[in-house]
Amino acid sequence: MKLNLRKRYDLLVVFMLFLAVFPAERADWFAVVEEQTLSFRHLLRWSFGDRQIDALSKDIVLVNTDEKFFAKYHSFPLRRTDIGRIVHNLKELGAKVIAIDTLMDFPSSYGEDPVLAADLKNAGNTLLVAQADFRNGKFIRINYPTAELDRASASSITNISSSSAIITSLSRLRVYPELTALKSGWPYSVRVAAMFLGVEPSLAGGVLSLGDIHIPLDRQNRFLIDFAPLPTGTKFLSESAGISALEFLDISKLDENDRMELGTWVKDKIVLLGDTSEVSHDWFDTPVGMVYGIEIIADTVNTLLHGAPLRPADDGLQAAVTIATFALLLLLAAFVSSPLLRAPIVLILFAAYVGATTYAYIHAGIVFRVTYLALALLLAYLTIEFRQYMDVRNQKQQISKTFGQYIPHELVDEMTRSGQTVSIGGESREMTVLFSDVRGFTTISEGLAPQVLTQLMNAFLSPMTRVIHGHRGTIDKYMGDAIMAFWGAPLHDPDHARHAVEAALHMITEMEAINADFAARGWKPIKIGVGLNTGVMNVGNMGSDFRLAYTVLGDAVNLGSRLEGLTKQYGIQTIISEDTARAVPDLITRELDQVRVKGKDTPVTIMEPVGFSADVDAAVIDTLARYHAMLTLYRAQEWDRAEAELQALIKEEPGRMLYKIYLDRILHFRDHPPGAAWDGVFTFTTK
């Protein structure tokens, strides 16, 4: 076969892709994806590795405060005097190291610090939490426990962060060389392990040493946490390696046998005292799922005591695998012309690489970076196929021109790939629909010349359309100043509700730029209302033999339209249904009301999206909690208490119409009680 290199630009692209693997690996460009591969491999390691070798060390025990503890303790959080009692009793029972995973950087409100400090000092084997303060990646200072507690006990920093800026998945512990010379500058888990081993940690030449244990660190001075496998039937490490702190609050009444039995849990061991209750929210995403903070510490200490068995693959070995894969793919691209033959070969090559690296992870603890080479392989294969695809481009472009005149381009692409034709009809899918409308558009458009009105509409609809398309939405139709769009078709989108909510929030923020443009043109500013609903809808090409439209129909669609209309009633810009909110678990919402919209008998809970949990600050969360508490009082017909809460909220947010709506309702219901059978639902008789 004669190779025409002038036409084989895809071979150059393949070469560049594999060349890019090396800097990409070094800079962790795709850390978020690599974290997911670690999760996959580690779960397989739990299933097929040596569970006895990988298990949590018998020298580590968790003394935890969970829901059952606080139910009997009748208070939250654990008082510092009781922490001191537990420390005293643990020491008396023979605990070798007592690590307390609680940040106590503010003095006790009850003046308990002197008592706790005395117990810590008498124990002599305790470790408290400190935290390193970083601003934009730059170290500022270490936040120590209160001065009195700091004098009584050692402390260390508990900082641990994700490898990715996109998701928070804790898989590595980082040692900060610049902090190790400072007081409390060693990572908490490192200091715990060192105290247990009776050594001082050291860092030299990228190697962390704990006596005879030497652990090579990566370029960012990190090592992988080897999360211990959990016994069958348990979800958290604290269930199998933990004991309730309640057992250690008071041991004075134990007889000798009971004391000895309790002592077997902690004698000569590392005891980690921490909170595993849901109310503490001290849990984090890891490669093995959600794990409590104290359990991450336990796994990290266990990793250190085992010498960090998960080690990065040698750079030379990783490079050799990359070069060999590139050479094989280059030969494949150059000499195999049939896509039906290329596809299985590439699939086998990909599976062999993933299988080999997974085997190395499970049985040898060698950690290859999977994402970068796999991504290069995938993109290289797609490049090769794309070049061949271009040979038949003209024919497919003709199809796109023909059908693209009246249906969305996503459907055209789907038709092109499948070779199927369009027929009138539809299918039922769970989707999300969006309706938006300009407030008072008739008043705004009065006095505008037709040409100016056309320019105004284009200046509004174009950026709104870009926002919807940017979040994977399909424009159904424009209805004057109104927009109808949907998510989840023609292409399936499992995150259709999230993408729709993101689009709605983006549309509201985009209005600032639109109104700034309008002001520059001398036009009046505009506001929009947006309604979203998620549910089963009928979607497809509907119309006649003369004209088709790819659209959605159904009761769920009608409800979306009704919700947009309700935005005017509540003085807000966006309303979503409870089904949409339920489909986006990390969305923070303000429940507005339970309503019956016109034409629908079943009550619907309507909500205002506030933002995603990662972006909403604590003050807003607190205000929402107070508002929702008021709503509970209102529905329980406790008018006085509900009104008091409302008055307090109105002082903080006097412009929020929602508060005034409920205030008016309360005043009405005082004079006209709704009765014991009242369900709290408000019925709208108009659209």
C-alpha positions as CSV (number, residue, x, y, z in Angstrom):
1,M,0.0,0.0,0.0
2,K,1.4,3.4,-1.1
3,L,1.1,6.1,1.6
4,N,0.4,9.6,0.5
5,L,1.7,11.7,3.4
6,R,0.5,15.0,1.9
7,K,-3.1,13.9,2.3
8,R,-2.6,12.1,5.6
9,Y,-2.8,15.1,7.9
10,D,-4.4,12.8,10.4
11,L,-1.0,11.1,11.0
12,L,0.5,14.5,12.0
13,V,-2.4,15.1,14.4
14,V,-1.9,11.6,15.9
15,F,1.8,12.4,16.5
16,M,0.9,15.7,18.1
17,L,-1.7,14.1,20.4
18,F,0.7,11.5,21.8
19,L,3.4,14.2,22.1
20,A,0.9,16.2,24.2
21,V,0.5,13.3,26.6
22,F,3.8,14.1,28.4
23,P,3.1,17.7,29.4
24,A,-0.5,16.8,30.1
25,E,0.5,14.2,32.6
26,R,3.0,16.4,34.2
27,A,0.5,19.3,34.7
28,D,-2.5,17.2,35.6
29,W,-4.7,18.7,33.0
30,F,-7.4,16.2,33.4
31,A,-7.2,15.5,37.1
32,V,-11.0,15.3,37.4
33,V,-11.2,12.4,34.9
34,E,-8.1,10.7,36.4
35,E,-9.8,10.8,39.8
36,Q,-12.7,8.8,38.4
37,T,-10.3,6.1,37.0
38,L,-8.7,5.9,40.5
39,S,-12.2,5.3,41.9
40,F,-12.9,2.5,39.4
41,R,-9.5,0.8,40.0
42,H,-9.7,1.1,43.8
43,L,-13.1,-0.4,44.0
44,L,-11.8,-3.3,41.9
45,R,-8.9,-3.6,44.3
46,W,-11.3,-4.0,47.1
47,S,-13.0,-6.8,45.2
48,F,-10.1,-8.7,43.8
49,G,-7.0,-7.6,45.9
50,D,-5.7,-9.2,49.0
51,R,-8.2,-7.9,51.6
52,Q,-6.2,-9.1,54.6
53,I,-3.1,-7.2,53.5
54,D,-5.1,-4.1,52.5
55,A,-7.2,-4.1,55.6
56,L,-7.1,-1.3,58.3
57,S,-4.3,-1.9,60.8
58,K,-5.4,-3.4,64.1
59,D,-3.4,-0.5,65.7
60,I,-6.0,2.0,64.7
61,V,-9.4,2.5,66.3
62,L,-12.1,5.2,65.8
63,V,-13.9,6.6,68.8
64,N,-16.8,8.4,67.2
65,T,-19.8,10.5,68.1
66,D,-22.7,9.6,65.8
67,E,-26.4,10.1,65.8
68,K,-26.9,7.4,68.4
69,F,-24.3,9.0,70.6
70,F,-26.0,12.5,70.5
71,A,-29.4,11.0,71.0
72,K,-28.2,9.7,74.4
73,Y,-25.9,12.6,75.1
74,H,-28.8,15.1,74.6
75,S,-26.6,17.9,73.4
76,F,-24.6,19.0,70.3
77,P,-21.7,19.4,69.9
78,L,-19.6,17.4,72.4
79,R,-18.7,19.7,75.3
80,R,-15.0,20.3,75.8
81,T,-15.1,19.1,79.4
82,D,-16.5,15.8,78.1
83,I,-13.7,15.7,75.5
84,G,-11.3,16.0,78.4
85,R,-13.1,13.2,80.3
86,I,-12.8,10.9,77.2
87,V,-9.1,11.8,76.8
88,H,-8.5,11.0,80.5
89,N,-10.3,7.7,80.3
90,L,-8.6,6.7,77.1
91,K,-5.2,7.4,78.6
92,E,-6.1,5.4,81.7
93,L,-7.1,2.5,79.5
94,G,-3.7,2.5,77.8
95,A,-4.3,4.4,74.5
96,K,-0.8,5.1,72.9
97,V,-1.9,8.1,70.8
98,I,-5.1,10.1,71.1
99,A,-5.9,12.3,68.1
100,I,-8.9,14.6,68.4
101,D,-10.3,15.6,65.1
102,T,-12.0,18.8,66.3
103,L,-10.8,22.3,65.4
104,M,-10.9,24.3,68.7
105,D,-9.6,27.7,67.6
106,F,-12.1,29.7,69.6
107,P,-12.3,29.7,73.4
108,S,-15.1,27.7,74.9
109,S,-18.3,29.7,75.5
110,Y,-18.7,27.8,78.8
111,G,-15.2,28.4,80.1
112,E,-14.2,24.8,79.7
113,D,-10.8,25.2,78.1
114,P,-8.8,25.0,81.5
115,V,-10.4,21.7,82.3
116,L,-9.7,20.2,78.8
117,A,-6.2,21.6,78.8
118,A,-5.5,19.9,82.1
119,D,-6.7,16.6,80.8
120,L,-4.7,17.0,77.6
121,K,-1.5,17.9,79.5
122,N,-1.9,15.0,81.9
123,A,-2.5,12.5,79.1
124,G,0.7,13.7,77.3
125,N,-0.1,11.7,74.1
126,T,-2.7,13.9,72.4
127,L,-2.8,15.7,69.1
128,L,-5.2,18.5,68.2
129,V,-6.3,20.0,64.9
130,A,-4.6,23.0,63.3
131,Q,-5.3,24.4,59.8
132,A,-3.0,26.1,57.3
133,D,-4.5,29.2,55.7
134,F,-3.9,29.5,52.0
135,R,-5.0,32.4,49.8
136,N,-4.8,31.9,46.0
137,G,-2.4,29.0,46.6
138,K,-0.1,31.1,48.8
139,F,0.5,30.1,52.4
140,I,-0.6,32.8,54.9
141,R,-0.4,31.4,58.4
142,I,-1.3,28.4,60.5
143,N,-4.6,28.6,62.5
144,Y,-3.8,27.0,65.9
145,P,-6.1,25.8,68.7
146,T,-6.7,28.4,71.4
147,A,-3.6,29.4,73.3
148,E,-4.5,27.5,76.4
149,L,-5.1,24.3,74.5
150,D,-2.1,24.8,72.3
151,R,0.1,24.9,75.3
152,A,-1.3,21.7,76.6
153,S,-1.1,19.5,73.5
154,A,0.7,19.1,70.2
155,S,-1.3,19.9,67.0
156,S,-0.9,19.5,63.2
157,I,-2.6,20.8,60.1
158,T,-5.5,18.8,58.6
159,N,-5.5,20.4,55.2
160,I,-6.3,18.0,52.4
161,S,-7.5,19.1,49.0
162,S,-8.7,17.7,45.7
163,S,-6.5,17.2,42.7
164,S,-9.2,18.8,40.6
165,A,-10.6,22.3,40.8
166,I,-13.9,21.0,39.3
167,I,-14.8,18.3,41.8
168,T,-13.8,17.6,45.4
169,S,-12.4,14.1,45.5
170,L,-9.9,13.5,48.2
171,S,-7.4,10.8,47.1
172,R,-4.0,12.2,48.0
173,L,-2.3,13.7,51.0
174,R,0.1,16.6,50.3
175,V,3.1,17.4,52.5
176,Y,4.1,21.1,52.3
177,P,7.9,21.3,52.6
178,E,7.8,25.0,53.4
179,L,5.6,24.2,56.5
180,T,7.4,21.2,57.9
181,A,9.9,23.5,59.8
182,L,7.0,25.4,61.4
183,K,5.2,24.5,64.6
184,S,2.3,22.1,63.6
185,G,3.3,22.2,60.0
186,W,3.3,18.5,59.4
187,P,0.1,16.9,58.1
188,Y,-2.1,15.6,60.8
189,S,-1.9,12.0,59.7
190,V,1.8,12.1,59.4
191,R,2.2,13.4,62.9
192,V,-0.2,10.7,64.3
193,A,1.8,7.9,62.6
194,A,5.1,9.5,63.8
195,M,3.8,9.7,67.4
196,F,2.8,6.0,67.3
197,L,6.1,4.9,65.9
198,G,8.0,7.1,68.3
199,V,9.9,8.9,65.5
200,E,10.2,12.3,64.0
201,P,9.1,12.7,60.3
202,S,11.5,14.0,57.8
203,L,11.4,15.0,54.1
204,A,14.4,14.9,51.8
205,G,14.8,14.4,48.1
206,G,11.0,14.0,47.6
207,V,10.9,11.1,50.1
208,L,8.9,11.2,53.3
209,S,10.5,9.2,56.1
210,L,9.1,7.8,59.3
211,G,11.9,5.9,60.9
212,D,12.4,2.8,58.7
213,I,9.4,3.7,56.5
214,H,10.3,5.6,53.4
215,I,7.6,6.9,51.1
216,P,8.5,8.6,47.7
217,L,6.2,11.6,46.9
218,D,5.1,12.8,43.5
219,R,6.0,16.2,42.0
220,Q,3.5,18.0,44.2
221,N,4.9,16.2,47.3
222,R,1.8,14.0,47.5
223,F,1.1,10.3,48.0
224,L,-2.0,8.2,47.3
225,I,-4.2,7.3,50.2
226,D,-4.8,3.5,50.2
227,F,-8.5,3.4,51.4
228,A,-8.9,0.2,53.4
229,P,-11.6,-2.3,52.2
230,L,-14.8,-2.4,54.2
231,P,-16.2,-5.7,55.6
232,T,-19.2,-7.0,53.8
233,G,-22.4,-5.2,54.9
234,T,-20.7,-2.0,56.1
235,K,-20.8,1.3,54.4
236,F,-18.4,3.3,56.6
237,L,-15.1,2.4,58.3
238,S,-16.4,3.6,61.6
239,E,-18.9,0.7,61.6
240,S,-16.2,-1.9,61.6
241,A,-13.2,-0.2,63.3
242,G,-15.1,2.2,65.5
243,I,-16.7,2.3,69.0
244,S,-19.0,4.9,70.4
245,A,-17.5,7.7,72.5
246,L,-20.3,7.1,74.9
247,E,-18.4,4.1,76.2
248,F,-15.6,6.4,77.4
249,L,-17.5,9.2,79.0
250,D,-17.6,7.5,82.4
251,I,-15.7,4.4,83.2
252,S,-15.7,4.9,87.0
253,K,-18.5,2.3,87.6
254,L,-16.9,-0.4,85.4
255,D,-15.8,-3.5,87.2
256,E,-12.4,-5.0,86.5
257,N,-13.6,-7.4,83.7
258,D,-15.6,-4.7,82.0
259,R,-12.6,-2.3,82.2
260,M,-10.3,-4.9,80.8
261,E,-12.8,-5.7,77.9
262,L,-13.1,-2.0,77.1
263,G,-9.3,-1.6,77.3
264,T,-8.8,-4.2,74.6
265,W,-10.3,-1.6,72.1
266,V,-7.7,1.1,72.8
267,K,-4.7,-0.3,74.7
268,D,-1.4,0.5,72.9
269,K,-3.3,1.8,69.9
270,I,-3.9,4.9,67.9
271,V,-7.3,6.3,69.0
272,L,-8.9,8.8,66.6
273,L,-11.7,10.8,68.3
274,G,-14.1,12.3,65.7
275,D,-17.6,13.0,64.6
276,T,-19.5,10.7,62.2
277,S,-22.9,12.3,62.6
278,E,-24.7,13.6,59.6
279,V,-25.4,16.9,61.3
280,S,-21.7,17.7,61.4
281,H,-21.4,17.4,57.6
282,D,-17.8,16.3,58.1
283,W,-17.7,14.0,55.1
284,F,-16.1,14.2,51.7
285,D,-16.1,12.6,48.3
286,T,-13.2,10.1,47.8
287,P,-12.4,7.5,45.2
288,V,-14.5,5.0,47.3
289,G,-17.5,7.3,47.8
290,M,-18.4,9.6,50.7
291,V,-16.2,9.1,53.7
292,Y,-16.2,10.9,57.1
293,G,-13.2,13.1,57.8
294,I,-12.1,11.0,60.8
295,E,-12.1,8.0,58.5
296,I,-9.9,9.7,55.9
297,I,-7.4,10.4,58.7
298,A,-7.6,6.7,59.7
299,D,-7.1,5.5,56.1
300,T,-4.2,8.0,55.7
301,V,-2.5,6.8,58.9
302,N,-3.0,3.2,57.8
303,T,-1.4,4.1,54.5
304,L,1.6,5.5,56.2
305,L,2.0,2.5,58.5
306,H,1.9,0.2,55.5
307,G,4.5,2.2,53.7
308,A,2.1,3.7,51.1
309,P,1.7,0.6,49.0
310,L,0.2,2.6,46.0
311,R,3.1,4.0,44.1
312,P,3.1,6.0,40.8
313,A,4.5,4.1,37.8
314,D,8.1,5.0,37.0
315,D,8.3,7.9,34.4
316,G,10.4,5.8,32.1
317,L,7.9,2.9,32.1
318,Q,5.0,5.3,31.6
319,A,6.8,6.9,28.6
320,A,7.6,3.5,27.1
321,V,4.0,2.4,27.2
322,T,2.9,5.7,25.6
323,I,5.5,5.4,22.8
324,A,4.6,1.7,22.1
325,T,0.8,2.6,21.9
326,F,1.6,5.5,19.5
327,A,3.6,3.3,17.2
328,L,0.9,0.7,17.0
329,L,-1.8,3.3,16.3
330,L,0.4,4.9,13.6
331,L,0.8,1.5,11.8
332,L,-2.9,1.0,12.1
333,A,-3.7,4.4,10.6
334,A,-1.3,4.0,7.8
335,F,-2.0,0.5,6.6
336,V,-5.6,-0.5,7.7
337,S,-8.1,1.3,5.5
338,S,-11.3,-0.4,6.6
339,P,-13.1,1.4,9.6
340,L,-14.9,-1.9,10.4
341,L,-11.5,-3.5,11.0
342,R,-9.9,-0.5,12.6
343,A,-12.6,-0.1,15.3
344,P,-12.2,-3.5,16.9
345,I,-8.4,-3.3,16.8
346,V,-8.4,0.1,18.6
347,L,-11.0,-1.3,21.1
348,I,-8.7,-4.2,21.8
349,L,-5.7,-1.9,22.2
350,F,-7.7,0.3,24.5
351,A,-9.0,-2.6,26.6
352,A,-5.5,-4.1,26.9
353,Y,-4.1,-0.8,28.2
354,V,-6.9,-0.3,30.7
355,G,-6.8,-4.0,31.7
356,A,-3.1,-4.0,32.2
357,T,-3.0,-0.8,34.2
358,T,-5.9,-2.0,36.4
359,Y,-4.2,-5.3,37.1
360,A,-1.0,-3.4,38.0
361,Y,-3.0,-1.2,40.4
362,I,-4.8,-4.2,42.1
363,H,-2.0,-6.7,42.5
364,A,1.2,-4.6,42.4
365,G,0.2,-1.2,43.7
366,I,1.6,0.4,40.6
367,V,-0.4,3.5,39.6
368,F,-0.4,4.4,35.9
369,R,-1.9,7.6,34.7
370,V,-4.7,6.2,32.6
371,T,-6.6,9.2,31.4
372,Y,-4.0,10.9,29.3
373,L,-2.9,8.0,27.1
374,A,-6.5,6.7,26.8
375,L,-7.7,10.2,25.8
376,A,-4.9,10.6,23.2
377,L,-5.8,7.1,21.9
378,L,-9.4,8.0,21.6
379,L,-8.8,11.4,20.0
380,A,-6.3,10.0,17.6
381,Y,-8.8,7.3,16.5
382,L,-11.5,9.9,16.0
383,T,-9.1,12.0,13.9
384,I,-8.4,9.1,11.7
385,E,-12.1,8.3,11.3
386,F,-12.8,12.0,10.7
387,R,-10.4,12.2,7.8
388,Q,-12.2,9.3,6.2
389,Y,-15.6,10.8,7.0
390,M,-14.6,13.9,5.0
391,D,-14.5,11.8,1.9
392,V,-18.3,11.4,2.0
393,R,-19.0,14.8,3.5
394,N,-20.7,16.3,0.5
395,Q,-23.4,13.7,0.5
396,K,-24.1,14.2,4.2
397,Q,-24.0,17.9,3.9
398,Q,-26.8,17.7,1.3
399,I,-28.9,15.7,3.8
400,S,-28.2,18.4,6.4
401,K,-29.3,21.2,4.1
402,T,-32.5,19.4,3.2
403,F,-33.7,18.4,6.6
404,G,-32.0,21.3,8.6
405,Q,-34.5,23.7,7.1
406,Y,-37.2,22.6,9.5
407,I,-35.8,20.4,12.4
408,P,-33.0,21.0,14.9
409,H,-29.5,20.2,13.8
410,E,-29.1,17.7,16.6
411,L,-31.8,15.5,15.0
412,V,-30.1,15.9,11.6
413,D,-26.8,14.6,13.1
414,E,-28.7,11.7,14.7
415,M,-30.4,10.9,11.3
416,T,-27.1,11.1,9.5
417,R,-25.4,8.7,11.9
418,S,-28.3,6.2,11.9
419,G,-29.4,6.6,8.3
420,Q,-33.0,6.7,9.4
421,T,-35.7,9.0,8.0
422,V,-38.1,11.3,9.8
423,S,-41.7,10.2,10.4
424,I,-44.6,12.0,11.9
425,G,-45.2,10.9,15.4
426,G,-43.4,10.9,18.7
427,E,-42.2,9.1,21.8
428,S,-42.5,9.6,25.5
429,R,-39.4,10.7,27.4
430,E,-38.7,12.4,30.7
431,M,-37.5,15.8,29.8
432,T,-37.3,19.4,31.0
433,V,-39.1,22.2,29.4
434,L,-38.5,26.0,29.7
435,F,-40.7,28.9,29.0
436,S,-39.6,32.6,29.2
437,D,-41.5,35.8,28.6
438,V,-40.6,39.5,28.7
439,R,-42.4,41.4,31.4
440,G,-44.6,44.2,30.1
441,F,-43.5,43.9,26.5
442,T,-46.5,45.6,25.1
443,T,-45.7,48.8,27.0
444,I,-42.0,48.6,26.0
445,S,-42.7,48.2,22.3
446,E,-45.2,51.0,22.2
447,G,-44.0,53.9,20.0
448,L,-41.2,51.8,18.5
449,A,-40.9,51.7,14.7
450,P,-41.3,48.2,13.1
451,Q,-37.6,48.2,12.2
452,V,-36.5,49.2,15.6
453,L,-38.7,46.6,17.2
454,T,-37.2,44.0,15.0
455,Q,-33.7,45.0,16.0
456,L,-34.7,45.0,19.7
457,M,-36.2,41.5,19.4
458,N,-33.0,40.2,17.7
459,A,-30.8,41.8,20.3
460,F,-32.8,40.0,23.0
461,L,-33.5,36.6,21.4
462,S,-30.0,36.0,20.0
463,P,-28.1,36.0,23.3
464,M,-30.9,34.1,25.0
465,T,-30.6,31.4,22.2
466,R,-26.9,31.2,22.6
467,V,-27.3,30.6,26.4
468,I,-29.9,27.8,25.8
469,H,-27.7,26.2,23.1
470,G,-24.7,26.5,25.3
471,H,-26.4,24.4,27.9
472,R,-27.5,21.7,25.5
473,G,-31.0,23.0,25.1
474,T,-33.2,22.8,21.9
475,I,-35.2,25.8,20.9
476,D,-38.8,24.7,20.3
477,K,-40.2,28.0,19.1
478,Y,-40.3,31.8,19.5
479,M,-43.7,33.2,20.3
480,G,-43.2,36.9,19.9
481,D,-41.1,37.9,22.9
482,A,-41.5,34.5,24.5
483,I,-39.2,31.5,24.1
484,M,-40.0,27.8,24.5
485,A,-37.1,25.3,24.8
486,F,-36.5,21.8,26.0
487,W,-33.8,19.4,27.2
488,G,-33.5,15.7,26.8
489,A,-34.4,15.4,23.1
490,P,-33.7,14.7,20.3
491,L,-30.6,13.3,22.0
492,H,-30.9,11.7,25.3
493,D,-29.4,13.8,28.2
494,P,-29.5,12.2,31.7
495,D,-28.7,15.6,33.2
496,H,-31.4,17.4,31.3
497,A,-32.8,19.0,34.4
498,R,-29.4,20.3,35.6
499,H,-28.6,21.8,32.2
500,A,-32.0,23.5,32.0
501,V,-31.6,25.0,35.5
502,E,-28.1,26.2,34.6
503,A,-29.5,27.8,31.4
504,A,-32.3,29.5,33.3
505,L,-29.8,31.0,35.9
506,H,-27.5,32.0,33.0
507,M,-30.4,33.7,31.2
508,I,-31.1,35.8,34.3
509,T,-27.5,36.9,34.6
510,E,-27.2,37.5,30.8
511,M,-30.0,40.1,31.1
512,E,-27.5,42.5,32.7
513,A,-25.4,42.5,29.6
514,I,-28.6,42.8,27.4
515,N,-29.9,45.7,29.3
516,A,-26.5,47.4,29.2
517,D,-26.7,47.1,25.4
518,F,-30.3,48.4,25.4
519,A,-29.3,51.4,27.5
520,A,-26.5,52.2,25.0
521,R,-29.1,52.2,22.2
522,G,-31.6,54.3,24.1
523,W,-34.0,51.5,24.7
524,K,-35.8,50.7,28.0
525,P,-34.5,47.9,30.1
526,I,-36.5,44.6,30.2
527,K,-37.1,41.8,32.7
528,I,-38.0,38.2,32.0
529,G,-39.8,35.5,33.8
530,V,-38.7,31.9,33.4
531,G,-40.6,28.7,34.2
532,L,-39.2,25.1,34.3
533,N,-40.8,21.8,34.7
534,T,-39.5,18.2,34.5
535,G,-41.7,15.3,33.5
536,V,-42.8,12.8,30.9
537,M,-43.5,14.5,27.6
538,N,-44.4,13.4,24.1
539,V,-41.6,14.5,21.7
540,G,-41.3,14.1,18.0
541,N,-41.9,15.5,14.6
542,M,-45.5,16.7,14.6
543,G,-47.4,18.5,11.9
544,S,-48.6,17.7,8.5
545,D,-47.3,16.2,5.3
546,F,-46.5,19.8,4.2
547,R,-44.7,21.0,7.3
548,L,-43.2,19.3,10.4
549,A,-42.0,20.8,13.6
550,Y,-39.9,18.9,16.2
551,T,-41.8,19.8,19.4
552,V,-43.0,18.6,22.8
553,L,-46.6,18.2,24.1
554,G,-48.2,17.0,27.3
555,D,-49.4,18.0,30.7
556,A,-45.8,18.5,31.9
557,V,-45.3,21.0,29.1
558,N,-48.4,22.9,30.1
559,L,-47.3,23.1,33.7
560,G,-44.0,24.6,32.6
561,S,-45.9,27.4,30.9
562,R,-48.1,28.0,34.0
563,L,-45.0,28.3,36.2
564,E,-43.6,31.0,33.9
565,G,-46.9,32.9,34.4
566,L,-46.6,32.6,38.2
567,T,-43.3,34.5,38.3
568,K,-45.3,37.7,38.1
569,Q,-47.5,36.6,41.0
570,Y,-44.5,36.0,43.3
571,G,-42.3,38.9,42.1
572,I,-39.4,36.6,41.1
573,Q,-37.7,35.8,37.8
574,T,-37.5,32.0,37.9
575,I,-39.8,29.2,39.1
576,I,-39.2,25.5,38.9
577,S,-41.3,22.6,39.8
578,E,-40.6,20.1,42.6
579,D,-39.8,17.5,40.0
580,T,-37.1,19.7,38.5
581,A,-35.6,20.4,41.9
582,R,-35.6,16.7,42.8
583,A,-33.7,15.9,39.7
584,V,-30.8,18.3,40.7
585,P,-29.8,17.2,44.2
586,D,-27.2,19.9,44.8
587,L,-29.5,22.8,43.8
588,I,-30.3,25.1,46.6
589,T,-34.0,26.3,46.3
590,R,-36.5,28.5,48.1
591,E,-39.8,26.8,48.4
592,L,-42.4,29.4,47.2
593,D,-45.7,27.7,47.7
594,Q,-47.9,24.7,47.1
595,V,-50.4,25.6,44.4
596,R,-53.1,24.4,42.0
597,V,-52.5,26.0,38.7
598,K,-55.4,26.6,36.3
599,G,-56.5,23.4,34.5
600,K,-54.7,21.1,37.0
601,D,-56.2,19.6,40.2
602,T,-53.1,18.0,41.6
603,P,-51.2,20.4,43.9
604,V,-47.7,21.3,42.8
605,T,-44.8,22.5,45.0
606,I,-43.1,25.4,43.3
607,M,-39.6,26.7,44.0
608,E,-37.1,29.4,43.2
609,P,-33.6,28.2,42.3
610,V,-31.1,30.1,44.4
611,G,-27.9,28.5,43.1
612,F,-25.8,25.3,43.5
613,S,-24.6,24.3,46.9
614,A,-20.9,25.0,46.0
615,D,-21.8,28.6,45.2
616,V,-24.3,29.6,47.9
617,D,-22.8,31.1,51.0
618,A,-23.8,30.3,54.6
619,A,-25.7,33.5,55.2
620,V,-28.1,32.7,52.4
621,I,-28.5,29.1,53.6
622,D,-29.3,30.5,57.1
623,T,-31.9,32.9,55.7
624,L,-33.5,30.1,53.6
625,A,-33.7,27.9,56.7
626,R,-35.5,30.6,58.6
627,Y,-37.9,31.2,55.8
628,H,-38.7,27.5,55.4
629,A,-39.2,27.3,59.2
630,M,-41.8,30.2,58.8
631,L,-43.5,28.2,56.0
632,T,-43.9,25.2,58.3
633,L,-45.4,27.5,61.0
634,Y,-47.8,29.0,58.3
635,R,-49.0,25.6,57.2
636,A,-49.5,24.6,60.8
637,Q,-51.7,27.7,61.1
638,E,-49.4,29.2,63.8
639,W,-50.1,32.6,62.6
640,D,-48.4,34.7,65.3
641,R,-45.1,32.8,65.2
642,A,-45.1,32.7,61.4
643,E,-45.8,36.5,61.3
644,A,-42.9,37.2,63.7
645,E,-40.5,35.2,61.5
646,L,-41.8,37.1,58.4
647,Q,-41.4,40.5,60.1
648,A,-37.7,39.6,60.9
649,L,-37.1,38.5,57.3
650,I,-38.8,41.6,55.9
651,K,-36.4,43.8,57.9
652,E,-33.5,42.0,56.2
653,E,-35.0,41.9,52.7
654,P,-37.7,44.6,52.5
655,G,-38.0,44.3,48.7
656,R,-38.9,40.6,48.6
657,M,-42.6,40.4,47.5
658,L,-42.9,36.8,48.6
659,Y,-42.7,37.8,52.3
660,K,-45.4,40.4,51.8
661,I,-47.6,37.8,50.1
662,Y,-47.5,35.5,53.1
663,L,-48.0,38.4,55.5
664,D,-51.2,39.3,53.6
665,R,-52.4,35.7,53.7
666,I,-51.8,35.5,57.5
667,L,-53.8,38.7,58.1
668,H,-56.6,37.2,56.0
669,F,-56.6,33.8,57.7
670,R,-56.7,35.4,61.2
671,D,-60.1,36.8,60.2
672,H,-61.1,33.9,58.1
673,P,-59.6,30.7,59.5
674,P,-59.1,28.0,56.8
675,G,-60.2,25.2,59.1
676,A,-58.6,22.0,60.2
677,A,-59.0,20.4,56.8
678,W,-56.9,23.1,55.1
679,D,-54.0,21.6,53.1
680,G,-52.0,24.8,52.7
681,V,-52.5,24.8,48.9
682,F,-53.2,28.1,47.1
683,T,-55.4,27.7,44.0
684,F,-54.9,30.0,40.9
685,T,-58.0,30.6,38.8
686,T,-56.1,32.4,36.0
687,K,-53.0,31.6,33.9
